[in-house]
């Protein structure tokens, strides 16, 4: 189905708005489906708090680190980083 056909069916006269709705819907559908999942490994540098994420990243599923006993441990998500003090 073309955008023009979709606009006719919905009665919309704004091309850019319709295109934005389609893009948002596709992005949301991609977030709900675990397809095209990429696993990435980044070495942790002592003293570095922020790391660059890929530009095409849609959703970060989890962050895990290896401990001294070679087991993976999940890092819990921090919603607000304000007010967190370095305890080291």
Buried (B, 14 or more C-beta within 10 A) or exposed (E): EEEEEBBEEEEEEEEEEBEEBEEEEEEEEEEEEEEEEEEEEEEEEEEEEEEEEEEEEEEEEEEEEEEEEEEEEEEEEEEEEEEEEEEE
